[in-house]
């Protein structure tokens, strides 16, 4: 999995919650070899993962019901209440959320969850406390990244809260290398694998394997696509597919979000 550039997840020493290890995940950027501009018109692009340029995400469970997000490249930190601010009801150890097999990816993200994430980010932005952004290090802009991270925490996190730390490893933005998709995939992978482990520890059906299996990758890819909809509005799905699956990818059919009605 690591050689192909897929998202990888490993256990890390616990800092916040003694009963569970932190989960680290990383996802690669991408380069489109052929068909970059024709992909939105139904052409078959060929792309490959750039395994040396990655985004790293670490998730650590908490016990105080707070979600904390740290965007290390820009020195951005944000906290909110899992239940009160984001409406999270899922308990730690509950079954891991997976998009239904029949659910079109264009039906994500869910509007109510997204609205809460946007409002929480707006409150943070309006404080005027955001630091100056470091050039070529902020993954897709800190405000957009906060909305994406909060949305994924609301969908995959639990009421006990957790700390999410994200940092790019030399992956620049605005260079066509899929930085926002790598951010989405790494974040979704860390949260998804953590949820699986908590479920396993509490006697649930999900296993606690470090590397995601094919079903897990499909779910992580779907959550990452939802994040790309938030960031870009009408993505092709290519960037998150390459970052999630790794290796070389030929896209046979592109799923596009048709309009904003899918967000309601």
PLY file of the C-alpha trace (Angstrom):
ply
format ascii 1.0
element vertex 264
property float x
property float y
property float z
element edge 263
property int vertex1
property int vertex2
end_header
0.00 0.00 0.00
2.74 2.45 0.92
4.69 1.81 -2.28
1.64 2.60 -4.41
1.14 5.88 -2.61
-2.18 5.03 -0.96
-3.13 6.62 2.35
-1.35 4.86 5.17
-2.22 4.81 8.84
-0.09 3.90 11.85
-0.38 4.08 15.61
1.39 6.93 17.41
2.09 7.52 21.11
-0.99 8.81 22.90
-0.96 12.37 24.27
-4.61 13.27 24.94
-6.44 10.04 25.75
-4.47 7.36 27.65
-6.89 4.58 26.62
-6.21 4.85 22.87
-3.27 5.41 20.56
-3.25 8.31 18.13
-3.71 7.51 14.45
-1.41 8.98 11.81
-2.31 8.95 8.12
-0.70 10.45 5.04
-1.87 10.83 1.46
0.09 11.75 -1.69
-0.35 14.51 -4.21
-0.95 13.72 -7.87
0.15 14.64 -11.35
-2.07 14.33 -14.44
-0.07 12.86 -17.33
-2.74 13.16 -20.04
-6.19 14.74 -20.37
-5.97 17.35 -17.60
-8.40 19.87 -19.09
-10.59 17.34 -20.90
-11.55 15.43 -17.75
-14.59 17.64 -17.03
-15.87 16.91 -20.54
-15.87 13.14 -20.07
-12.42 12.31 -21.45
-10.29 9.60 -19.87
-7.38 11.24 -18.06
-4.30 9.34 -16.90
-2.84 10.38 -13.56
-0.33 9.12 -11.01
0.35 9.65 -7.32
3.41 11.68 -6.31
4.49 9.70 -3.27
7.28 12.06 -2.22
4.83 14.96 -1.70
2.28 14.17 1.00
-0.10 15.64 3.53
0.08 14.13 7.02
-2.83 14.01 9.47
-2.87 12.81 13.08
-6.02 12.21 15.11
-6.09 11.71 18.88
-9.23 11.03 20.87
-10.20 13.28 23.79
-12.58 13.00 26.71
-13.82 16.59 27.08
-16.19 16.74 24.09
-13.99 19.25 22.25
-12.74 19.08 18.68
-9.39 20.81 18.23
-7.87 21.39 14.79
-4.24 22.39 14.28
-3.07 23.37 10.80
0.64 23.20 11.52
1.90 24.89 8.33
0.13 28.16 9.11
0.06 28.06 12.89
-3.74 27.91 12.86
-5.58 26.41 15.85
-9.32 26.12 16.38
-11.60 24.52 18.95
-15.34 23.86 19.11
-17.76 21.60 20.96
-18.55 18.34 19.20
-22.20 18.18 20.26
-23.13 21.82 20.83
-21.43 23.34 17.77
-21.47 20.49 15.25
-24.43 18.42 16.43
-22.40 15.22 16.78
-24.38 12.40 18.38
-22.30 9.32 17.57
-20.69 7.72 20.59
-17.12 6.48 20.68
-17.17 2.84 19.72
-20.36 3.11 17.66
-20.38 1.62 14.16
-18.10 3.48 11.75
-20.02 5.76 9.38
-19.81 4.59 5.77
-21.64 6.08 2.79
-24.27 3.62 1.59
-23.20 1.64 -1.47
-26.19 2.94 -3.44
-25.71 6.59 -2.41
-24.39 8.71 -5.31
-21.27 10.57 -4.31
-22.97 13.71 -5.64
-25.33 13.46 -2.64
-22.42 14.36 -0.35
-21.81 16.51 1.60
-24.94 16.59 3.75
-26.26 20.14 3.91
-27.12 20.36 7.61
-23.71 19.08 8.69
-21.93 21.38 6.24
-23.92 24.38 7.47
-22.81 23.79 11.07
-19.18 23.49 9.96
-19.42 26.71 7.97
-20.99 28.61 10.88
-18.32 27.41 13.31
-15.59 28.47 10.88
-17.22 31.87 10.33
-17.26 32.52 14.08
-13.56 31.70 14.24
-12.69 33.82 11.19
-14.63 36.83 12.50
-12.50 36.97 15.62
-9.66 38.30 13.50
-7.20 36.04 15.30
-6.02 34.13 12.25
-2.24 34.45 11.77
-0.61 35.51 8.53
-0.64 32.60 6.12
2.68 31.14 5.03
3.10 31.19 1.27
2.77 27.78 -0.43
2.15 25.99 2.85
-1.53 26.59 3.61
-3.47 23.63 2.25
-6.23 25.16 0.10
-6.54 28.25 2.34
-7.02 27.97 6.10
-10.73 28.90 6.14
-11.62 26.33 3.48
-9.44 23.74 5.22
-11.17 24.41 8.54
-14.60 23.87 6.97
-13.40 20.63 5.37
-11.82 19.38 8.60
-14.88 20.29 10.67
-17.21 18.59 8.21
-15.19 15.37 8.33
-14.97 15.54 12.13
-18.74 15.99 12.31
-19.30 12.94 10.08
-16.57 10.63 11.41
-15.83 11.90 14.92
-17.69 11.22 18.16
-19.19 13.20 21.04
-16.10 12.73 23.22
-14.08 14.92 20.84
-10.56 14.69 19.51
-7.52 16.60 18.27
-6.73 16.70 14.55
-3.31 17.89 13.41
-2.57 18.35 9.70
0.70 19.28 8.01
1.92 19.24 4.42
5.31 17.79 3.58
6.44 20.12 0.81
3.23 19.76 -1.20
2.53 23.25 -2.65
-0.91 24.69 -3.33
-2.02 26.08 -6.68
0.43 23.92 -8.59
-1.99 21.31 -9.94
-0.62 18.65 -7.61
-3.82 17.86 -5.72
-3.01 19.45 -2.35
-6.64 19.88 -1.28
-7.46 16.28 -2.21
-4.42 15.01 -0.28
-5.60 17.08 2.71
-9.08 15.56 2.43
-7.86 11.96 1.99
-5.31 12.12 4.82
-7.85 13.67 7.18
-10.63 11.23 6.24
-8.23 8.27 6.54
-7.01 9.27 10.01
-10.56 9.81 11.29
-11.93 6.66 9.64
-9.17 4.36 10.94
-9.46 5.89 14.43
-13.21 5.25 14.42
-12.60 1.63 13.38
-10.15 1.10 16.22
-12.44 2.63 18.83
-15.25 0.41 17.54
-13.04 -2.68 17.73
-11.87 -1.85 21.26
-15.48 -1.59 22.42
-16.44 -4.93 20.87
-17.78 -3.66 17.56
-17.62 -5.48 14.25
-14.98 -3.30 12.55
-11.41 -4.58 12.68
-8.40 -2.50 13.68
-6.00 -3.20 10.79
-3.50 -0.40 10.21
-3.86 -0.35 6.42
-7.34 0.33 5.00
-8.83 -2.53 2.96
-10.68 -2.04 -0.33
-14.04 -1.36 1.34
-12.37 1.16 3.65
-10.69 2.88 0.72
-14.04 3.24 -1.04
-15.51 4.90 2.06
-12.48 7.16 2.58
-12.60 8.13 -1.09
-16.29 9.04 -0.79
-15.70 11.20 2.29
-12.74 12.86 0.56
-14.90 13.56 -2.49
-17.45 15.26 -0.21
-14.63 17.43 1.11
-13.59 18.29 -2.45
-17.18 19.37 -3.18
-16.90 21.76 -0.23
-13.55 23.10 -1.43
-14.25 23.33 -5.18
-17.99 23.07 -5.77
-17.92 20.79 -8.82
-14.85 18.53 -8.75
-14.22 15.69 -11.17
-13.26 13.25 -8.41
-9.94 12.50 -10.08
-7.66 14.10 -7.49
-9.13 12.32 -4.48
-9.27 9.01 -6.38
-5.56 9.16 -7.19
-4.58 10.29 -3.69
-6.71 7.55 -2.13
-5.92 4.67 -4.50
-2.29 5.48 -5.30
-0.23 4.29 -8.24
-1.39 5.11 -11.74
-5.08 5.71 -12.43
-7.10 5.82 -15.63
-10.50 7.38 -15.06
-13.19 5.66 -17.12
-16.17 7.68 -15.90
-16.18 10.98 -14.07
-18.89 11.73 -11.51
-19.72 15.41 -11.37
-21.82 17.37 -8.92
-24.53 18.83 -11.13
-25.78 21.67 -8.95
-26.03 23.01 -5.42
-29.31 21.14 -4.85
-27.25 18.09 -3.85
-26.02 19.97 -0.78
-29.46 20.39 0.77
0 1
1 2
2 3
3 4
4 5
5 6
6 7
7 8
8 9
9 10
10 11
11 12
12 13
13 14
14 15
15 16
16 17
17 18
18 19
19 20
20 21
21 22
22 23
23 24
24 25
25 26
26 27
27 28
28 29
29 30
30 31
31 32
32 33
33 34
34 35
35 36
36 37
37 38
38 39
39 40
40 41
41 42
42 43
43 44
44 45
45 46
46 47
47 48
48 49
49 50
50 51
51 52
52 53
53 54
54 55
55 56
56 57
57 58
58 59
59 60
60 61
61 62
62 63
63 64
64 65
65 66
66 67
67 68
68 69
69 70
70 71
71 72
72 73
73 74
74 75
75 76
76 77
77 78
78 79
79 80
80 81
81 82
82 83
83 84
84 85
85 86
86 87
87 88
88 89
89 90
90 91
91 92
92 93
93 94
94 95
95 96
96 97
97 98
98 99
99 100
100 101
101 102
102 103
103 104
104 105
105 106
106 107
107 108
108 109
109 110
110 111
111 112
112 113
113 114
114 115
115 116
116 117
117 118
118 119
119 120
120 121
121 122
122 123
123 124
124 125
125 126
126 127
127 128
128 129
129 130
130 131
131 132
132 133
133 134
134 135
135 136
136 137
137 138
138 139
139 140
140 141
141 142
142 143
143 144
144 145
145 146
146 147
147 148
148 149
149 150
150 151
151 152
152 153
153 154
154 155
155 156
156 157
157 158
158 159
159 160
160 161
161 162
162 163
163 164
164 165
165 166
166 167
167 168
168 169
169 170
170 171
171 172
172 173
173 174
174 175
175 176
176 177
177 178
178 179
179 180
180 181
181 182
182 183
183 184
184 185
185 186
186 187
187 188
188 189
189 190
190 191
191 192
192 193
193 194
194 195
195 196
196 197
197 198
198 199
199 200
200 201
201 202
202 203
203 204
204 205
205 206
206 207
207 208
208 209
209 210
210 211
211 212
212 213
213 214
214 215
215 216
216 217
217 218
218 219
219 220
220 221
221 222
222 223
223 224
224 225
225 226
226 227
227 228
228 229
229 230
230 231
231 232
232 233
233 234
234 235
235 236
236 237
237 238
238 239
239 240
240 241
241 242
242 243
243 244
244 245
245 246
246 247
247 248
248 249
249 250
250 251
251 252
252 253
253 254
254 255
255 256
256 257
257 258
258 259
259 260
260 261
261 262
262 263
